[in-house]
Amino acid sequence: MQEEIKTRLKALSDEKYRKFASGLLPGTSNLLGVRLPLLRSIAREIARGDWRGYLKTADDEFFEETMLQGFVIGFAKTDDEEKLQLIREFIPKIGNWSVCDSFCASLKFVNNNRARVWDFLQQYFRSDREFELRFAIVMGIFYYTSDDYIDEFLKLLVRIKHDGYYVKMAVAWALSACYVKFPEKTLEYLKNSELDDFTYNKALCKIIESRMVDDETRAMIRKMKRR
């Protein structure tokens, strides 16, 4: 199946899109240029068949092959424990923000297993590896910016200290997402945070850029920037 899938991916490659995507993924040189909706379509097809056999033989020669594996895991019908084991095995393959964020978005099973997955994520919130930590943060954005988890999530976010650019950007994104839903609470955490200046100011910028924030709030947030 692996070679068949690889052949299909090559046939679907788009050079113009490959160049565009390459510009968004510095350091990622193994792109074919297959658009994400096509990858999701193939993943759904695989998930309806022998998806376990596919995952056992799939390789990571091309960016799209790694992305496809993530989508298959998201779409696969299985019990919670096997799903978490598949996620655990896939996480070390995450090497860029695109695979990370798309993989997180595909894990809809979390909506019915939030407490179990939250416990699972704690090891990754403590990781010193850039994309393991980003994985945990982005999962928080997609599934845990809610009344029952917002305090725990914010506590974790404002204590993160990591030099990785993609961690800092994920924290900033997360704080802006939290602010839109819980402005007063998020603001209080921000004011008392241990965040480095770059991440703190980037979070404020993302809040200011949000369409959900009014002009008066934007002016107030601008005054909070660290010089």
Protein Blocks (a to p, Z undefined) as FASTA:
>chain_A
ZZmmmmmmmmmpcfklmmmmmmmmghiakbgbiafklmmmmmmmmmmmcmklmmmmpcck
bmklmmmmmmmmmmpgcdfklmmmmmmmmmmmpcbfklmmmmmmmmmmlmmmmmmmmmmm
mmmmmpcbfklmmmmmmmmmmmmmcfklmmmmmmmmmmpccfbfklmmmmmmmmmmmmmm
mmmlmmmmmmmccbdfklmmmmmmmmmmpmkbcfklmmmmmmmpcZZ
